[in-house]
Amino acid sequence: MRSKLHKFTRFTETLLPHETAYLLAVQQLKDEDRLNILRQVDNNARQIGAYTAYDTNIDKRKYNHLQNWIKERLSQIDVDEQFKWMIDLEQQIATDSISTEGEKQLLLAIQKQAQPVFFFRKFYQLVEQYRHFLLIRLRYHDYDLIQDFLEQHRSAYLRSQAVHEKLHQATLNIVEQYAKGTSESQSWETWLAEVFYDETLDGHTRYLALVRLTFLCYNYRNYDLLRDKMDYLDQQFRQGKYYSKRLLLNYYNNRLMLHAHYEEYEQALYYGYLSVRTQNHDYPLYINNLCAILLRLGKNQEALELMKGAAPLVKRTTNIHNRVSFVAFYMEALNENGLYRNAVSYGDVFLRAYAKEVLQYRWHLFFTVYLEALVYLQRYERVLKVAQKYKLQEREQAYARKHNYQPKIPLLISLARYHEGLETDKTFRQQVDTFITQSGHSERFRAYVRRFAHHIQSSY
């Protein structure tokens, strides 16, 4: 039987801690019941896997009022809603269909413009388009206001444009290093940090700089640069600045990566579960990162159930990088739950359909987990055929240049060769010792070798 407060409860389950913290900070509720409900909403938003039911004795209309109030207050500061408003106005101006009320809102926004809005470049372009609309209609009074605004903010707009172009160059270097390991991107570190902290720039530009800095830190496995910036952003969100649910979810995912790097796993899990509280375009990425932590902590059944639930949505994603990653982590979850045949079957189906994409995106992760499943099933000949067909050893030579390289695929291939009688026990031992030496983290790799102890006659 559905609760009397089912609709309100479902709504509050999507709220995030920074949203409710902001609401508590700005509320001026006079009604004690509504205030207590809001406090309980905040408490529930901070919990993972825990929930306190709402009091059904309170008038249901108070819950409805509070739900509408929450939606309205968050919408007022939502930068994505502001962007949608600008896009709608842009279309109306272009089609000569802007309403009187729409013009009033735009003119008021221009008059109030003391500093760049989050999407300042889009706002400036909107005002430029509105200028054309006004002048041809001989509306000189409004035109003068628009022209003054454009002249006053032109240098800021041109500067923002230039920074965006430079951000694109930084992105090319950072992504190329991640994908091919052939580029160097650390030289962008100082400039990206400067852009992020520059409060004269618009929020969108600053956030783009942080996203690229986070990617750079991932490339070098150096997250020391991020902690102070995440703390800064945390305070901005609490004050309602730069807010949208999309940006908050991305922030939580970035905090997961930060805490996971420092092995602060409880905090990583906390932020990971917050990042998947509601679904958006990047939901598959956030699920992948959360499940990677769960698997690292041995919470294998939890990871598998989470991925089963996410699978239908991930199948529809157009981001093949995230999809390949998901399949790899799903196979790993199957492996860790002893479902090796399921993992191989799942990998076979995906590989037949998307071999080209697998080789282009995250091939190392995919084939590591896939070969592990084959080794667990003692299908050593199949391991060697797969390695030969997809030229994994040749690919591995280029991949070995990456930071914190772990020669897992060479180990699995060598193990298969050993069991197929293509390597002697002595040669195999020497190979394993070499792999341990080559590894960026020898103790971590030694632990990985021990996972296959029952397949190895040697002691590690």
N, C-alpha and C positions, 0 to 999 in steps of 0.2 A: 504493500500500500504506500502510495506517495505521501511524503510529509506535506503538511500545510505550507511549509516554507521551502518546498523543493526548488522552485524557480530562483529564489533569493540565494539559497545554498549553492546551487550550480553556478550562479553568477559570481559569488565570492570565492569559489574554488579557483577561478582564473586570475584573481588579484595577486599582485606581487608585493613583497615587503616594502619596497621603496615607494610604491603607490600609496599604500595605507599609511606609511610614516608621513608622507606629504599631506594626506588628507587630515590626519590628526593635527598636524602643525597649523593648518589654515582654517580648520573648522571653527565655527562660532555657533554651534548648536545650543539652543536654549533648553530643548527637551532632554531630560535626563535619560529616558529610555533610548532615544536615538543615539546619544553619546555613548552609552554603555554598549549598544549594539556595534557601533563603529570600533570601539576598543576591542570587542571580541573578534570582529572581522580582522583587525590588525593582528591579534594574537594567532588566529587561525592561519593567516597568510604567512606567518613566520615559521610555521610548523611543516615538517615533512613526515607524512605517514601518520599524523595525529590530527584530531579534529574535535572541537567542542561544539555540541549541537546548540542551536539558537533557541531561545525561550519562546515557546509557542503561545504562552499566555499574554505576550505583548501584542497589542493591536497590529494585525497584518498590514494595515495601511501605513504604519510607521516604517515597516520594512520596505514597502514599495517606494515611499518617499525617499528613504535613505539610498536605495538603489539608484533612483533617478538622479539624486544629488551627486552621488559618486561618479556616475557616467558624465554628468555635466561638468563637474570640476576637473576631471581628468581630460575631457575633451578640450577644455579651454586652454590647457597647457601642452597639448599633444602636438608636437612638431610635424608629425605625419598628417594629422588632420589639417594643419595649416597648409601643408604642401598640396593636399587634395583641393583645398579651397582655392589656392592659386591656380591650379590646373583647370578647375571649373571656370574660374573667371577668365582665364586666358582663352578658353574655347568660346565663351560667350562674347568676348570682345572681338575675336576673329570672325565670328558669325553674326556680328551686329545684333546680338540678342541679350546683351547685359541689361539687367533690370535696374530700376531706380534704386532699390534697396542694395543691390550688389555694388553699384557705384558709390553709394554712401559708405558702405563698409570699407571699400578700397581707399577712398579719399581719407577716411578717418584713420586707417592703418598708416597711410603715408604721413599724415600730420603727426601721428604719435611716434614716428620712427626716430628714436633717439640713438639707437645702435643697431647693427645688423641683426636681422632675425636669423633663425637657425639656417634656413634655406635662403640666404641673402641673395645669391646669384639669381635664383629663380624669381625672387621678388623684384629685383632690379629689372630683369627682362620683362616681367609682367608690366611694370610701370612704363617701360619703353614702348611696349605695344599699346598701352592705354593712351600715351601721348599722341600717337598717330590717330587714334580714334577721336580724340578731342579736337585736334587742330583742324581736321578736315570739316568738322562741324561748327567751326568758328566759336568754340567755347573757350575764349581767351582767359577768363578768370581761372578756371580749373587748369587750363594748360600751363599758366604761369606757375602754379603750385607744383605741378608735375615736373616742369623744367627745372625749377629750383632744386627739387629733390634729386633729380638725376645729376645735376652739376655738382651738388654738394657731396654725393656719394660715388661719383665716377672714379676717383682715384682708388677708393676701397674696392670697387667692383673690378677694376683692371688688375689690382693687386691680387684679389681672390682668383681671378682667371689665371694669372701667371702661376700662382701657387698650385692650382689644379693641374696645370700642364706639367709642372715639376713633380707633382705627386704621381702622375702617370709614368714618368721616367723612373721614379723610385720603384713603382709597382712592377715595371718590366724587369728590373734587376732582381728584386726580391723573389718574384715568382719564378724567374729563370733559375735562380739558385736552388729553389725548392724542387723544381721539376727536373733539372738536368745536373745540378751541382757544378755548373761551368761558369757561374757568375759570382761576383763578390758584392755583397749589399751592406756590409757593416758601415761603410762610409756615409750612409744615409742616417745613421742613428742620431747624431746631434741635431741635424736639421729637422728631422721629424719631431723630435722632442720640443724643439723651439716652436714649431708650428702648433703643436698641441697646447702649449702653455700660453700662446699669444692671444690674449683676450680681446685684441682689436680685430681679430679675424672672426668670421662667422662660425657658428657651432658645427655645421656640416663639414666644413674644411678641416676643422680641428679634430673632429671624430674620425674622418678619413685618415688623417695622419696617425692617430692612435692605432687604428686597425692595421695599418701597414707596419707600424713599429712592433705590434704584437706578432705579426707574421715574421718579421725580421728576427725577433727574439726566439721564435720557434725554430727558425733555420739554424741558429747558433746555440740553441738550448741554453740561452742566457736570459733569464727572466728577472734579473736584478733591476733592470731598467724599468720594469713595469709596476712594481708594488706601489711606489709613491703616486704614479699616475692613476692607478685604479682607486687609490684612497681619495685622490682629488675628485675623480669622477663620481665616486660614491657620495660625496658631500653635495655635488651639483645636482644629482638626481634627488636627493633628499629635500632639496630646496625647490624642486619642480623645474629645474633648468634642463634643457636639452632632452626633455622627456618624450618618449613614446614607448609603448610596450615592446615594439621591435628592438629598439636600442637597449632597453633594459635586459631583454633576453640575451642579446649579444654580449652585453656586459657580464652577465652571469656565466655565460660560456667561457669568456676570457678569464674570469676569476677561477673557474674550474681548472683551466690549463695552468694558471699561475700556481695554485695551491698543489696541484698534482706534481708539478716540477719539484717543489720543495717537500714532497711526500707528506703534505698536510691533507691526508686523504678524507678525513671527516668533513673538512671545509670544502674540499673539492666535490664530494658527493652532494653536500648541501646545495651548493651553487649549481651543480649539474641538474639536480631535480627541479630547481627553480627554472632553469633554462628550457625545460620541456613541459612546463605547466600549461602552456597553450601552444598550439601549432601555428607555424608560419612557414615562409619559404625555406628557412634555414633549419627547420626542425630535424631533417635527416642528419645534418652535421652535428647538431647538439645531442641527438640520440647516440650517434657513433661515439662521441667523446665521453658521454656518461657511461656507456656500456664498456668502453675501454677501461675506465677506472674500476667498475664493478668486477670485471674479469681479473684485473690486476690484484684486487683484494680477495679473490676467491669466491665472490658472490655470484657464482656461475648460474644458478637457477634463476636468480633475480634478473640477471642480464638477459638470459634466454627468454624469459616471459616478457620482458620489456620490448625486446626486439620482435618477438612474435606479434605483439600488439601494434608495432610501428610498421611492420612489413607492407601492409596494403598501401599505406601512404607513400612509402619510399619507392615502391614500384612505379608510382606515377611521377616521380621527380624527374625533371629534365637535366639535373646536375649529375652527370655520369660519374664524376669524381666521388661524390657522396654516395652514389649507389654502389660503386665498386667497393668502397670502404665498408658500407653496410654489409654487403655480402661476405666480405672477409671477416668482419667481427661476428657475424651470425654463424659462420662456419667455426670460428674459434669458440663461440659459446656452445655449439654442438659438441665440439671436441672436448671441452672442459666438463661437459656433462656425460661424457662417455659415448656419445652418439656419433661415432666415427663414420659409419656407413651413411648416415644422413648427411653428414658434412661433405663427404665425397660426392654423393648424389646431387646435392645442392650446388656444389662447385662445378660439377660436370655440366649441368643444365645451363648455368650462367656462362660458362666458358664457351660452350658451343654457340651461344647466341651473341656473346659480346667479347670474343677473344681480342679483337682489335682494340676495343676500349680498355680492357684489362691491361694490355701491354702499354697503353698510353697513360693510364691513371692508376697509380698505386699498385703496380704489378708486384712489387716486392712483398707488400703486406699480403696480397691475395695468394701468391704462390707459396709463401712461407706457411700459411695456415693450411692450404690445400695439400702441400707435401707432408706436413705433420700428420694429417689425417691418414694419408696413404701409408706412412711409416707405422703409425699405430695399428693399422690393419695388416702390416707386414707385406704390403704390395710393393716390394722394392723394385721390381722390374718396371712397374708402371711409373715410379718416381723417375727412373732414368729416361724413360721414353718422353715423359713430360718435359724434363729438363732439356733434352735434345731438341724436341719439337719447337719449343719456345726460346731456345738459345739462352737459357737462364744463366749459365756460367759466363757467357760473353757479356750479358747485361750486368752481371754482378761486378765485373771489373770496373765499370764506370760508377756504379752505385757505391762502391767501396770508398769513394772520395768524400762521402757525406760525413758530417760530424756524428760522433758516437755510433759509428758503424758497428753492426752486429752480424757476423758472417753465418747467419742461420741457414740460408739456402745451401751454401757450400758444405756445411756440416751434414745436412740431410741427404745431399747427393753423395757425399763421401760414405755416409752410413749405408746407403743403398748399394753402392759399389762394393763395400766390404761384405755385405750379406749375399751379394751375387757372385762372390769369389773373384772380383776384379781388383781387390786390394788386400794385401796381407795384413795380419793383425798389427805388425810393427809399423807398416806404412800408415795404417789408419790412426794409430796412436800418435804418430808424428804429426799427422794432419790435424788432429784435434788440438794438440798442443800449440800448433801454429795458429789455429783459429782463435784460441784463447788469448794468445799474445797479440793478435791483430785487433781483437775486440776493443772498442772504446771503453768498455767497462768489463774488465776481465772477470771479476767476481760474479757479476750479473750473468755473463755468458756461461761461466762455469756452472751456475745454477741451472741454466737452460740445458746444458749438456746432460746434467743429472736427471732431467725429465725423461731421458731416453735410456736410462741405466739398464733396463731389462733388455734393451736391444744391443747393448755394448758389453763386451767381455772385460773392458778395462774399468779402473776405478778413478773417478774424478770427484 
